[in-house]
């Protein structure tokens, strides 16, 4: 794998983690939204990543060429049903439905995505430094 491939792989990973961070932000923004019935409540979303592999020679393992977002899926966990007859969105029985977003899990996911993004930025920086050192070898 060349250093140029390292840039491509790290850049793809950074794009994927940006999508993950945006999805977490959407989930956290909707954590307190309510609905009058379970079919209208916000459903948490999760990002599904996919590795794009290089074609490998027979008997050799395939290397990752890139990572990409395969899909963004809704969490099918049921909405939280809360009894709050004074809530303006309460149904006839006094219940409101809250999203299936767990703020603690979302914060952990946000930290993991942030660390992964930072790590891939460091990979790009290291590859750049290696390329510069290689170019400077001829000047010594």
N, CA, C and O atoms as CSV, one atom per row, in Angstrom:
chain,resi,resn,atom,element,x,y,z
A,1,UNK,N,N,0.853,-1.176,0.000
A,1,UNK,CA,C,0.000,0.000,0.000
A,1,UNK,C,C,0.896,1.235,0.000
A,1,UNK,O,O,1.812,1.342,0.815
A,2,UNK,N,N,0.633,2.149,-0.900
A,2,UNK,CA,C,1.426,3.368,-0.967
A,2,UNK,C,C,0.915,4.388,0.040
A,2,UNK,O,O,-0.171,4.244,0.602
A,3,UNK,N,N,1.717,5.417,0.253
A,3,UNK,CA,C,1.296,6.474,1.165
A,3,UNK,C,C,0.077,7.219,0.624
A,3,UNK,O,O,-0.735,7.726,1.398
A,4,UNK,N,N,-0.054,7.286,-0.703
A,4,UNK,CA,C,-1.225,7.935,-1.284
A,4,UNK,C,C,-2.501,7.171,-0.925
A,4,UNK,O,O,-3.552,7.770,-0.698
A,5,UNK,N,N,-2.396,5.841,-0.878
A,5,UNK,CA,C,-3.553,5.037,-0.468
A,5,UNK,C,C,-3.909,5.305,0.990
A,5,UNK,O,O,-5.080,5.258,1.364
A,6,UNK,N,N,-2.901,5.586,1.813
A,6,UNK,CA,C,-3.154,5.918,3.218
A,6,UNK,C,C,-4.001,7.179,3.320
A,6,UNK,O,O,-4.905,7.261,4.151
A,7,UNK,N,N,-3.702,8.170,2.462
A,7,UNK,CA,C,-4.504,9.394,2.450
A,7,UNK,C,C,-5.955,9.089,2.073
A,7,UNK,O,O,-6.886,9.606,2.691
A,8,UNK,N,N,-6.136,8.257,1.068
A,8,UNK,CA,C,-7.477,7.921,0.604
A,8,UNK,C,C,-8.257,7.176,1.692
A,8,UNK,O,O,-9.423,7.479,1.946
A,9,UNK,N,N,-7.615,6.217,2.322
A,9,UNK,CA,C,-8.275,5.423,3.355
A,9,UNK,C,C,-8.624,6.278,4.572
A,9,UNK,O,O,-9.743,6.211,5.080
A,10,UNK,N,N,-7.671,7.076,5.036
A,10,UNK,CA,C,-7.925,7.935,6.195
A,10,UNK,C,C,-8.981,8.992,5.868
A,10,UNK,O,O,-9.820,9.308,6.711
A,11,UNK,N,N,-8.947,9.531,4.667
A,11,UNK,CA,C,-9.946,10.528,4.265
A,11,UNK,C,C,-11.341,9.932,4.207
A,11,UNK,O,O,-12.307,10.562,4.638
A,12,UNK,N,N,-11.450,8.730,3.680
A,12,UNK,CA,C,-12.748,8.053,3.647
A,12,UNK,C,C,-13.271,7.782,5.047
A,12,UNK,O,O,-14.462,7.935,5.317
A,13,UNK,N,N,-12.366,7.376,5.939
A,13,UNK,CA,C,-12.766,7.124,7.320
A,13,UNK,C,C,-13.220,8.411,7.997
A,13,UNK,O,O,-14.167,8.402,8.783
A,14,UNK,N,N,-12.546,9.518,7.694
A,14,UNK,CA,C,-12.942,10.801,8.284
A,14,UNK,C,C,-14.327,11.220,7.789
A,14,UNK,O,O,-15.127,11.749,8.560
A,15,UNK,N,N,-14.609,10.986,6.516
A,15,UNK,CA,C,-15.950,11.293,5.987
A,15,UNK,C,C,-17.005,10.433,6.662
A,15,UNK,O,O,-18.077,10.925,7.013
A,16,UNK,N,N,-16.708,9.141,6.848
A,16,UNK,CA,C,-17.655,8.233,7.492
A,16,UNK,C,C,-17.914,8.657,8.936
A,16,UNK,O,O,-19.054,8.631,9.398
A,17,UNK,N,N,-16.856,9.048,9.647
A,17,UNK,CA,C,-17.027,9.469,11.035
A,17,UNK,C,C,-17.775,10.799,11.130
A,17,UNK,O,O,-18.474,11.045,12.114
A,18,UNK,N,N,-17.636,11.650,10.129
A,18,UNK,CA,C,-18.403,12.897,10.095
A,18,UNK,C,C,-19.893,12.594,9.979
A,18,UNK,O,O,-20.713,13.235,10.637
A,19,UNK,N,N,-20.242,11.626,9.150
A,19,UNK,CA,C,-21.640,11.207,9.031
A,19,UNK,C,C,-22.132,10.656,10.360
A,19,UNK,O,O,-23.256,10.934,10.780
A,20,UNK,N,N,-21.289,9.878,11.015
A,20,UNK,CA,C,-21.645,9.318,12.322
A,20,UNK,C,C,-21.875,10.437,13.340
A,20,UNK,O,O,-22.837,10.384,14.107
A,21,UNK,N,N,-21.012,11.440,13.355
A,21,UNK,CA,C,-21.179,12.571,14.278
A,21,UNK,C,C,-22.463,13.344,13.982
A,21,UNK,O,O,-23.156,13.760,14.910
A,22,UNK,N,N,-22.785,13.540,12.713
A,22,UNK,CA,C,-24.023,14.230,12.344
A,22,UNK,C,C,-25.258,13.443,12.775
A,22,UNK,O,O,-26.260,14.026,13.188
A,23,UNK,N,N,-25.181,12.128,12.678
A,23,UNK,CA,C,-26.293,11.276,13.091
A,23,UNK,C,C,-26.478,11.338,14.601
A,23,UNK,O,O,-27.606,11.411,15.088
A,24,UNK,N,N,-25.377,11.310,15.340
A,24,UNK,CA,C,-25.451,11.444,16.797
A,24,UNK,C,C,-26.059,12.795,17.170
A,24,UNK,O,O,-26.894,12.877,18.070
A,25,UNK,N,N,-25.639,13.847,16.478
A,25,UNK,CA,C,-26.186,15.180,16.755
A,25,UNK,C,C,-27.694,15.213,16.525
A,25,UNK,O,O,-28.428,15.815,17.308
A,26,UNK,N,N,-28.153,14.577,15.467
A,26,UNK,CA,C,-29.586,14.508,15.185
A,26,UNK,C,C,-30.320,13.755,16.294
A,26,UNK,O,O,-31.385,14.180,16.742
A,27,UNK,N,N,-29.747,12.644,16.729
A,27,UNK,CA,C,-30.370,11.868,17.804
A,27,UNK,C,C,-30.451,12.685,19.092
A,27,UNK,O,O,-31.487,12.705,19.756
A,28,UNK,N,N,-29.357,13.358,19.440
A,28,UNK,CA,C,-29.349,14.155,20.671
A,28,UNK,C,C,-30.289,15.355,20.574
A,28,UNK,O,O,-30.890,15.754,21.571
A,29,UNK,N,N,-30.417,15.924,19.395
A,29,UNK,CA,C,-31.321,17.067,19.220
A,29,UNK,C,C,-32.779,16.663,19.413
A,29,UNK,O,O,-33.610,17.489,19.789
A,30,UNK,N,N,-33.088,15.406,19.158
A,30,UNK,CA,C,-34.467,14.931,19.246
A,30,UNK,C,C,-34.762,14.117,20.494
A,30,UNK,O,O,-35.833,13.518,20.600
A,31,UNK,N,N,-33.837,14.085,21.435
A,31,UNK,CA,C,-33.994,13.239,22.622
A,31,UNK,C,C,-35.239,13.594,23.438
A,31,UNK,O,O,-35.815,12.715,24.079
A,32,UNK,N,N,-35.661,14.838,23.429
A,32,UNK,CA,C,-36.807,15.256,24.235
A,32,UNK,C,C,-38.054,15.590,23.421
A,32,UNK,O,O,-38.990,16.189,23.951
A,33,UNK,N,N,-38.081,15.215,22.149
A,33,UNK,CA,C,-39.280,15.472,21.352
A,33,UNK,C,C,-40.344,14.433,21.706
A,33,UNK,O,O,-40.030,13.264,21.932
A,34,UNK,N,N,-41.572,14.859,21.749
A,34,UNK,CA,C,-42.672,13.974,22.122
A,34,UNK,C,C,-43.645,13.842,20.964
A,34,UNK,O,O,-43.679,14.673,20.057
A,35,UNK,N,N,-44.434,12.779,21.018
A,35,UNK,CA,C,-45.468,12.559,20.003
A,35,UNK,C,C,-46.712,11.997,20.677
A,35,UNK,O,O,-46.645,11.428,21.767
A,36,UNK,N,N,-47.835,12.168,20.015
A,36,UNK,CA,C,-49.109,11.699,20.567
A,36,UNK,C,C,-49.328,10.214,20.340
A,36,UNK,O,O,-50.146,9.601,21.027
A,37,UNK,N,N,-48.614,9.623,19.391
A,37,UNK,CA,C,-48.741,8.180,19.178
A,37,UNK,C,C,-47.382,7.600,18.804
A,37,UNK,O,O,-46.511,8.327,18.324
A,38,UNK,N,N,-47.190,6.311,19.015
A,38,UNK,CA,C,-45.873,5.704,18.803
A,38,UNK,C,C,-45.417,5.684,17.345
A,38,UNK,O,O,-44.228,5.510,17.079
A,39,UNK,N,N,-46.327,5.856,16.409
A,39,UNK,CA,C,-45.962,5.839,14.995
A,39,UNK,C,C,-45.361,7.160,14.518
A,39,UNK,O,O,-44.748,7.209,13.452
A,40,UNK,N,N,-45.529,8.223,15.293
A,40,UNK,CA,C,-45.041,9.540,14.894
A,40,UNK,C,C,-43.786,9.973,15.644
A,40,UNK,O,O,-43.221,11.025,15.343
A,41,UNK,N,N,-43.344,9.184,16.611
A,41,UNK,CA,C,-42.203,9.569,17.437
A,41,UNK,C,C,-40.897,9.393,16.666
A,41,UNK,O,O,-40.769,8.509,15.819
A,42,UNK,N,N,-39.940,10.248,16.977
A,42,UNK,CA,C,-38.615,10.161,16.351
A,42,UNK,C,C,-37.960,8.837,16.729
A,42,UNK,O,O,-38.000,8.429,17.889
A,43,UNK,N,N,-37.361,8.173,15.755
A,43,UNK,CA,C,-36.623,6.929,15.983
A,43,UNK,C,C,-35.127,7.208,15.870
A,43,UNK,O,O,-34.676,7.840,14.915
A,44,UNK,N,N,-34.370,6.738,16.843
A,44,UNK,CA,C,-32.923,6.920,16.809
A,44,UNK,C,C,-32.360,6.306,15.531
A,44,UNK,O,O,-32.871,5.305,15.029
A,45,UNK,N,N,-31.304,6.918,15.018
A,45,UNK,CA,C,-30.670,6.435,13.798
A,45,UNK,C,C,-29.244,6.002,14.100
A,45,UNK,O,O,-28.571,6.578,14.955
A,46,UNK,N,N,-28.801,4.988,13.393
A,46,UNK,CA,C,-27.447,4.461,13.536
A,46,UNK,C,C,-26.808,4.351,12.155
A,46,UNK,O,O,-27.475,4.033,11.170
A,47,UNK,N,N,-25.502,4.620,12.101
A,47,UNK,CA,C,-24.758,4.551,10.850
A,47,UNK,C,C,-24.168,3.151,10.708
A,47,UNK,O,O,-23.632,2.588,11.663
A,48,UNK,N,N,-24.274,2.604,9.506
A,48,UNK,CA,C,-23.686,1.301,9.196
A,48,UNK,C,C,-22.524,1.546,8.240
A,48,UNK,O,O,-22.703,2.096,7.154
A,49,UNK,N,N,-21.327,1.128,8.660
A,49,UNK,CA,C,-20.131,1.281,7.838
A,49,UNK,C,C,-19.891,0.025,7.008
A,49,UNK,O,O,-20.348,-1.068,7.342
A,50,UNK,N,N,-19.153,0.221,5.907
A,50,UNK,CA,C,-18.804,-0.898,5.033
A,50,UNK,C,C,-17.368,-0.717,4.564
A,50,UNK,O,O,-16.972,0.367,4.135
A,51,UNK,N,N,-16.596,-1.790,4.652
A,51,UNK,CA,C,-15.221,-1.755,4.155
A,51,UNK,C,C,-15.228,-2.038,2.657
A,51,UNK,O,O,-15.907,-2.954,2.193
A,52,UNK,N,N,-14.475,-1.253,1.915
A,52,UNK,CA,C,-14.287,-1.482,0.484
A,52,UNK,C,C,-12.926,-2.143,0.352
A,52,UNK,O,O,-11.907,-1.534,0.680
A,53,UNK,N,N,-12.898,-3.367,-0.118
A,53,UNK,CA,C,-11.665,-4.146,-0.158
A,53,UNK,C,C,-11.038,-4.160,-1.547
A,53,UNK,O,O,-11.730,-4.131,-2.565
A,54,UNK,N,N,-9.709,-4.205,-1.556
A,54,UNK,CA,C,-8.970,-4.362,-2.812
A,54,UNK,C,C,-9.062,-5.822,-3.240
A,54,UNK,O,O,-9.234,-6.716,-2.411
A,55,UNK,N,N,-8.947,-6.045,-4.518
A,55,UNK,CA,C,-8.874,-7.425,-5.000
A,55,UNK,C,C,-7.508,-7.969,-4.636
A,55,UNK,O,O,-6.483,-7.340,-4.900
A,56,UNK,N,N,-7.502,-9.136,-4.032
A,56,UNK,CA,C,-6.253,-9.731,-3.567
A,56,UNK,C,C,-5.818,-10.852,-4.512
A,56,UNK,O,O,-6.636,-11.499,-5.167
A,57,UNK,N,N,-4.521,-11.054,-4.557
A,57,UNK,CA,C,-3.971,-12.174,-5.326
A,57,UNK,C,C,-4.387,-13.478,-4.638
A,57,UNK,O,O,-4.624,-13.491,-3.431
A,58,UNK,N,N,-4.475,-14.562,-5.391
A,58,UNK,CA,C,-4.856,-15.835,-4.788
A,58,UNK,C,C,-3.934,-16.186,-3.612
A,58,UNK,O,O,-2.711,-16.100,-3.718
A,59,UNK,N,N,-4.545,-16.580,-2.496
A,59,UNK,CA,C,-3.785,-16.966,-1.320
A,59,UNK,C,C,-3.372,-15.809,-0.431
A,59,UNK,O,O,-2.741,-16.023,0.604
A,60,UNK,N,N,-3.717,-14.585,-0.814
A,60,UNK,CA,C,-3.362,-13.412,-0.002
A,60,UNK,C,C,-4.638,-12.763,0.546
A,60,UNK,O,O,-5.710,-12.852,-0.053
A,61,UNK,N,N,-4.490,-12.117,1.686
A,61,UNK,CA,C,-5.628,-11.432,2.300
A,61,UNK,C,C,-5.888,-10.109,1.592
A,61,UNK,O,O,-4.956,-9.422,1.173
A,62,UNK,N,N,-7.155,-9.763,1.465
A,62,UNK,CA,C,-7.528,-8.488,0.850
A,62,UNK,C,C,-7.293,-7.358,1.843
A,62,UNK,O,O,-7.565,-7.500,3.035
A,63,UNK,N,N,-6.788,-6.241,1.345
A,63,UNK,CA,C,-6.575,-5.054,2.171
A,63,UNK,C,C,-7.747,-4.098,2.006
A,63,UNK,O,O,-8.392,-4.056,0.959
A,64,UNK,N,N,-8.010,-3.338,3.054
A,64,UNK,CA,C,-9.061,-2.327,2.971
A,64,UNK,C,C,-8.580,-1.187,2.081
A,64,UNK,O,O,-7.494,-0.647,2.287
A,65,UNK,N,N,-9.373,-0.832,1.113
A,65,UNK,CA,C,-9.055,0.271,0.215
A,65,UNK,C,C,-9.733,1.550,0.679
A,65,UNK,O,O,-9.226,2.653,0.471
A,66,UNK,N,N,-10.886,1.382,1.310
A,66,UNK,CA,C,-11.633,2.541,1.784
A,66,UNK,C,C,-12.692,2.053,2.758
A,66,UNK,O,O,-12.947,0.853,2.868
A,67,UNK,N,N,-13.298,2.987,3.456
A,67,UNK,CA,C,-14.458,2.720,4.298
A,67,UNK,C,C,-15.523,3.721,3.878
A,67,UNK,O,O,-15.225,4.869,3.552
A,68,UNK,N,N,-16.758,3.268,3.892
A,68,UNK,CA,C,-17.834,4.162,3.476
A,68,UNK,C,C,-19.074,3.884,4.307
A,68,UNK,O,O,-19.190,2.848,4.962
A,69,UNK,N,N,-19.989,4.826,4.265
A,69,UNK,CA,C,-21.266,4.656,4.938
A,69,UNK,C,C,-22.145,3.819,4.023
A,69,UNK,O,O,-22.460,4.227,2.905
A,70,UNK,N,N,-22.534,2.655,4.501
A,70,UNK,CA,C,-23.400,1.779,3.717
A,70,UNK,C,C,-24.854,2.219,3.830
A,70,UNK,O,O,-25.595,2.215,2.848
A,71,UNK,N,N,-25.254,2.600,5.053
A,71,UNK,CA,C,-26.652,2.965,5.269
A,71,UNK,C,C,-26.785,3.697,6.604
A,71,UNK,O,O,-25.903,3.620,7.459
A,72,UNK,N,N,-27.873,4.389,6.761
A,72,UNK,CA,C,-28.268,4.954,8.047
A,72,UNK,C,C,-29.621,4.330,8.351
A,72,UNK,O,O,-30.594,4.549,7.630
A,73,UNK,N,N,-29.671,3.547,9.431
A,73,UNK,CA,C,-30.881,2.785,9.746
A,73,UNK,C,C,-31.532,3.314,11.016
A,73,UNK,O,O,-30.869,3.869,11.892
A,74,UNK,N,N,-32.842,3.129,11.094
A,74,UNK,CA,C,-33.583,3.505,12.288
A,74,UNK,C,C,-33.535,2.371,13.297
A,74,UNK,O,O,-33.645,1.198,12.940
A,75,UNK,N,N,-33.372,2.735,14.553
A,75,UNK,CA,C,-33.423,1.779,15.657
A,75,UNK,C,C,-34.885,1.383,15.838
A,75,UNK,O,O,-35.738,2.252,16.015
A,76,UNK,N,N,-35.183,0.100,15.797
A,76,UNK,CA,C,-36.570,-0.367,15.857
A,76,UNK,C,C,-37.055,-0.613,17.292
A,76,UNK,O,O,-38.140,-1.161,17.490
A,77,UNK,N,N,-36.259,-0.213,18.293
A,77,UNK,CA,C,-36.692,-0.329,19.678
A,77,UNK,C,C,-37.945,0.523,19.879
A,77,UNK,O,O,-38.073,1.601,19.298
A,78,UNK,N,N,-38.855,0.034,20.696
A,78,UNK,CA,C,-40.109,0.754,20.916
A,78,UNK,C,C,-39.869,2.105,21.568
A,78,UNK,O,O,-38.906,2.299,22.310
A,79,UNK,N,N,-40.773,3.036,21.271
A,79,UNK,CA,C,-40.743,4.357,21.898
A,79,UNK,C,C,-41.074,4.223,23.379
A,79,UNK,O,O,-41.732,3.272,23.802
A,80,UNK,N,N,-40.611,5.184,24.150
A,80,UNK,CA,C,-40.899,5.189,25.586
A,80,UNK,C,C,-42.288,5.783,25.806
A,80,UNK,O,O,-42.583,6.889,25.355
A,81,UNK,N,N,-43.122,5.038,26.497
A,81,UNK,CA,C,-44.491,5.487,26.777
A,81,UNK,C,C,-44.508,6.073,28.192
A,81,UNK,O,O,-44.198,5.385,29.165
A,82,UNK,N,N,-44.875,7.357,28.287
A,82,UNK,CA,C,-44.867,8.039,29.581
A,82,UNK,C,C,-46.262,8.600,29.889
A,82,UNK,O,O,-46.926,9.160,29.017
A,83,UNK,N,N,-46.681,8.440,31.123
A,83,UNK,CA,C,-47.974,8.992,31.545
A,83,UNK,C,C,-47.763,10.432,31.985
A,83,UNK,O,O,-47.110,10.696,32.995
A,84,UNK,N,N,-48.319,11.357,31.219
A,84,UNK,CA,C,-48.208,12.784,31.516
A,84,UNK,C,C,-49.441,13.487,30.937
A,84,UNK,O,O,-49.365,14.109,29.877
A,85,UNK,N,N,-50.572,13.386,31.636
A,85,UNK,CA,C,-51.821,13.928,31.080
A,85,UNK,C,C,-51.810,15.441,30.869
A,85,UNK,O,O,-52.648,15.960,30.132
A,86,UNK,N,N,-50.873,16.163,31.504
A,86,UNK,CA,C,-50.812,17.613,31.337
A,86,UNK,C,C,-49.987,18.030,30.118
A,86,UNK,O,O,-49.995,19.198,29.730
A,87,UNK,N,N,-49.288,17.091,29.528
A,87,UNK,CA,C,-48.452,17.398,28.362
A,87,UNK,C,C,-49.358,17.735,27.177
A,87,UNK,O,O,-50.354,17.049,26.948
A,88,UNK,N,N,-49.022,18.787,26.422
A,88,UNK,CA,C,-49.878,19.164,25.280
A,88,UNK,C,C,-49.973,18.091,24.189
A,88,UNK,O,O,-50.918,18.104,23.400
A,89,UNK,N,N,-49.014,17.167,24.133
A,89,UNK,CA,C,-49.045,16.108,23.120
A,89,UNK,C,C,-49.681,14.814,23.637
A,89,UNK,O,O,-49.691,13.811,22.924
A,90,UNK,N,N,-50.208,14.819,24.859
A,90,UNK,CA,C,-50.770,13.601,25.454
A,90,UNK,C,C,-51.969,13.107,24.655
A,90,UNK,O,O,-52.759,13.894,24.134
A,91,UNK,N,N,-52.084,11.773,24.569
A,91,UNK,CA,C,-53.235,11.194,23.871
A,91,UNK,C,C,-54.445,11.190,24.814
A,91,UNK,O,O,-54.369,11.740,25.913
A,92,UNK,N,N,-55.541,10.586,24.402
A,92,UNK,CA,C,-56.776,10.591,25.182
A,92,UNK,C,C,-56.604,9.910,26.539
A,92,UNK,O,O,-57.319,10.234,27.487
A,93,UNK,N,N,-55.666,8.974,26.639
A,93,UNK,CA,C,-55.417,8.271,27.899
A,93,UNK,C,C,-54.362,8.957,28.757
A,93,UNK,O,O,-54.051,8.475,29.846
A,94,UNK,N,N,-53.804,10.075,28.288
A,94,UNK,CA,C,-52.823,10.822,29.060
A,94,UNK,C,C,-51.380,10.408,28.821
A,94,UNK,O,O,-50.494,10.785,29.587
A,95,UNK,N,N,-51.134,9.638,27.767
A,95,UNK,CA,C,-49.766,9.168,27.483
A,95,UNK,C,C,-49.118,9.978,26.363
A,95,UNK,O,O,-49.775,10.395,25.408
A,96,UNK,N,N,-47.812,10.186,26.508
A,96,UNK,CA,C,-46.996,10.745,25.434
A,96,UNK,C,C,-45.922,9.724,25.111
A,96,UNK,O,O,-45.557,8.900,25.950
A,97,UNK,N,N,-45.424,9.786,23.898
A,97,UNK,CA,C,-44.405,8.839,23.446
A,97,UNK,C,C,-43.117,9.596,23.174
A,97,UNK,O,O,-43.095,10.593,22.451
A,98,UNK,N,N,-42.050,9.097,23.768
A,98,UNK,CA,C,-40.744,9.735,23.665
A,98,UNK,C,C,-39.830,8.882,22.785
A,98,UNK,O,O,-40.021,7.670,22.685
A,99,UNK,N,N,-38.845,9.506,22.152
A,99,UNK,CA,C,-37.932,8.765,21.285
A,99,UNK,C,C,-37.159,7.676,22.029
A,99,UNK,O,O,-36.990,7.734,23.247
A,100,UNK,N,N,-36.699,6.694,21.279
A,100,UNK,CA,C,-35.899,5.609,21.846
A,100,UNK,C,C,-34.414,5.978,21.882
A,100,UNK,O,O,-33.552,5.109,21.746
A,101,UNK,N,N,-34.124,7.244,22.063
A,101,UNK,CA,C,-32.755,7.750,22.093
A,101,UNK,C,C,-32.237,7.672,23.527
A,101,UNK,O,O,-32.869,8.174,24.456
A,102,UNK,N,N,-31.076,7.037,23.693
A,102,UNK,CA,C,-30.414,6.983,24.990
A,102,UNK,C,C,-29.267,7.989,24.944
A,102,UNK,O,O,-28.271,7.768,24.255
A,103,UNK,N,N,-29.407,9.091,25.676
A,103,UNK,CA,C,-28.427,10.177,25.612
A,103,UNK,C,C,-27.028,9.718,26.030
A,103,UNK,O,O,-26.038,10.186,25.467
A,104,UNK,N,N,-26.931,8.824,26.993
A,104,UNK,CA,C,-25.617,8.346,27.447
A,104,UNK,C,C,-24.936,7.545,26.338
A,104,UNK,O,O,-23.750,7.739,26.070
A,105,UNK,N,N,-25.678,6.649,25.697
A,105,UNK,CA,C,-25.109,5.872,24.590
A,105,UNK,C,C,-24.691,6.779,23.437
A,105,UNK,O,O,-23.667,6.548,22.794
A,106,UNK,N,N,-25.488,7.805,23.184
A,106,UNK,CA,C,-25.164,8.740,22.105
A,106,UNK,C,C,-23.885,9.516,22.417
A,106,UNK,O,O,-23.081,9.766,21.520
A,107,UNK,N,N,-23.694,9.893,23.664
A,107,UNK,CA,C,-22.472,10.612,24.055
A,107,UNK,C,C,-21.245,9.710,23.898
A,107,UNK,O,O,-20.191,10.162,23.451
A,108,UNK,N,N,-21.387,8.440,24.267
A,108,UNK,CA,C,-20.281,7.487,24.091
A,108,UNK,C,C,-19.980,7.315,22.608
A,108,UNK,O,O,-18.814,7.276,22.214
A,109,UNK,N,N,-21.019,7.212,21.784
A,109,UNK,CA,C,-20.844,7.082,20.339
A,109,UNK,C,C,-20.173,8.331,19.767
A,109,UNK,O,O,-19.332,8.240,18.873
A,110,UNK,N,N,-20.556,9.499,20.293
A,110,UNK,CA,C,-19.954,10.747,19.841
A,110,UNK,C,C,-18.453,10.777,20.172
A,110,UNK,O,O,-17.639,11.180,19.341
A,111,UNK,N,N,-18.097,10.354,21.377
A,111,UNK,CA,C,-16.684,10.329,21.768
A,111,UNK,C,C,-15.894,9.338,20.901
A,111,UNK,O,O,-14.774,9.632,20.482
A,112,UNK,N,N,-16.479,8.173,20.637
A,112,UNK,CA,C,-15.799,7.176,19.805
A,112,UNK,C,C,-15.597,7.700,18.387
A,112,UNK,O,O,-14.524,7.521,17.810
A,113,UNK,N,N,-16.609,8.342,17.823
A,113,UNK,CA,C,-16.491,8.897,16.473
A,113,UNK,C,C,-15.446,10.005,16.442
A,113,UNK,O,O,-14.664,10.102,15.496
A,114,UNK,N,N,-15.435,10.830,17.465
A,114,UNK,CA,C,-14.460,11.917,17.549
A,114,UNK,C,C,-13.035,11.377,17.628
A,114,UNK,O,O,-12.140,11.890,16.957
A,115,UNK,N,N,-12.820,10.346,18.443
A,115,UNK,CA,C,-11.475,9.736,18.565
A,115,UNK,C,C,-11.036,9.095,17.256
A,115,UNK,O,O,-9.876,9.202,16.859
A,116,UNK,N,N,-11.966,8.431,16.593
A,116,UNK,CA,C,-11.636,7.812,15.319
A,116,UNK,C,C,-11.268,8.868,14.286
A,116,UNK,O,O,-10.324,8.689,13.517
A,117,UNK,N,N,-12.014,9.966,14.271
A,117,UNK,CA,C,-11.715,11.063,13.347
A,117,UNK,C,C,-10.317,11.615,13.621
A,117,UNK,O,O,-9.526,11.810,12.698
A,118,UNK,N,N,-10.020,11.864,14.896
A,118,UNK,CA,C,-8.705,12.393,15.283
A,118,UNK,C,C,-7.582,11.426,14.914
A,118,UNK,O,O,-6.520,11.850,14.456
A,119,UNK,N,N,-7.813,10.139,15.111
A,119,UNK,CA,C,-6.805,9.131,14.777
A,119,UNK,C,C,-6.520,9.132,13.286
A,119,UNK,O,O,-5.361,9.052,12.879
A,120,UNK,N,N,-7.553,9.222,12.472
A,120,UNK,CA,C,-7.348,9.235,11.023
A,120,UNK,C,C,-6.693,10.524,10.556
A,120,UNK,O,O,-5.942,10.520,9.581
A,121,UNK,N,N,-6.969,11.626,11.240
A,121,UNK,CA,C,-6.267,12.876,10.923
A,121,UNK,C,C,-4.778,12.717,11.231
A,121,UNK,O,O,-3.932,13.229,10.497
A,122,UNK,N,N,-4.460,12.012,12.309
A,122,UNK,CA,C,-3.058,11.767,12.662
A,122,UNK,C,C,-2.390,10.833,11.649
A,122,UNK,O,O,-1.208,10.995,11.344
A,123,UNK,N,N,-3.129,9.872,11.134
A,123,UNK,CA,C,-2.595,8.995,10.079
A,123,UNK,C,C,-2.211,9.833,8.864
A,123,UNK,O,O,-1.140,9.642,8.287
A,124,UNK,N,N,-3.080,10.753,8.479
A,124,UNK,CA,C,-2.782,11.610,7.327
A,124,UNK,C,C,-1.557,12.480,7.595
A,124,UNK,O,O,-0.721,12.670,6.712
A,125,UNK,N,N,-1.456,13.000,8.794
A,125,UNK,CA,C,-0.315,13.834,9.150
A,125,UNK,C,C,0.983,13.024,9.130
A,125,UNK,O,O,2.009,13.506,8.648
A,126,UNK,N,N,0.940,11.813,9.645
A,126,UNK,CA,C,2.126,10.951,9.637
A,126,UNK,C,C,2.531,10.588,8.213
A,126,UNK,O,O,3.718,10.600,7.888
A,127,UNK,N,N,1.568,10.266,7.366
A,127,UNK,CA,C,1.875,9.944,5.969
A,127,UNK,C,C,2.505,11.143,5.271
A,127,UNK,O,O,3.436,10.993,4.480
A,128,UNK,N,N,1.992,12.329,5.569
A,128,UNK,CA,C,2.565,13.550,4.990
A,128,UNK,C,C,4.014,13.737,5.438
A,128,UNK,O,O,4.876,14.062,4.622
A,129,UNK,N,N,4.283,13.537,6.717
A,129,UNK,CA,C,5.643,13.680,7.232
A,129,UNK,C,C,6.592,12.665,6.600
A,129,UNK,O,O,7.738,12.992,6.292
A,130,UNK,N,N,6.115,11.434,6.406
A,130,UNK,CA,C,6.946,10.408,5.763
A,130,UNK,C,C,7.261,10.782,4.320
A,130,UNK,O,O,8.382,10.578,3.853
A,131,UNK,N,N,6.276,11.327,3.613
A,131,UNK,CA,C,6.509,11.738,2.233
A,131,UNK,C,C,7.525,12.885,2.177
A,131,UNK,O,O,8.402,12.901,1.313
A,132,UNK,N,N,7.401,13.837,3.098
A,132,UNK,CA,C,8.349,14.943,3.119
A,132,UNK,C,C,9.770,14.468,3.435
A,132,UNK,O,O,10.733,14.952,2.839
A,133,UNK,N,N,9.902,13.528,4.365
A,133,UNK,CA,C,11.221,12.976,4.682
A,133,UNK,C,C,11.808,12.242,3.492
A,133,UNK,O,O,13.014,12.303,3.252
A,134,UNK,N,N,10.961,11.549,2.746
A,134,UNK,CA,C,11.429,10.841,1.554
A,134,UNK,C,C,11.922,11.848,0.507
A,134,UNK,O,O,12.959,11.637,-0.123
A,135,UNK,N,N,11.189,12.918,0.331
A,135,UNK,CA,C,11.607,13.955,-0.643
A,135,UNK,C,C,12.895,14.642,-0.214
A,135,UNK,O,O,13.722,14.990,-1.057
A,136,UNK,N,N,13.073,14.840,1.076
A,136,UNK,CA,C,14.277,15.515,1.577
A,136,UNK,C,C,15.508,14.623,1.557
A,136,UNK,O,O,16.618,15.127,1.727
A,137,UNK,N,N,15.361,13.346,1.361
A,137,UNK,CA,C,16.515,12.430,1.323
A,137,UNK,C,C,17.438,12.789,0.149
A,137,UNK,O,O,18.656,12.639,0.251
A,138,UNK,N,N,16.881,13.247,-0.924
A,138,UNK,CA,C,17.689,13.608,-2.101
A,138,UNK,C,C,18.446,14.915,-1.915
A,138,UNK,O,O,19.385,15.180,-2.665
A,139,UNK,N,N,18.075,15.728,-0.955
A,139,UNK,CA,C,18.720,17.022,-0.730
A,139,UNK,C,C,19.858,16.947,0.273
A,139,UNK,O,O,20.469,17.973,0.575
A,140,UNK,N,N,20.154,15.806,0.783
A,140,UNK,CA,C,21.201,15.699,1.805
A,140,UNK,C,C,22.515,15.265,1.231
A,140,UNK,O,O,23.494,15.129,1.965
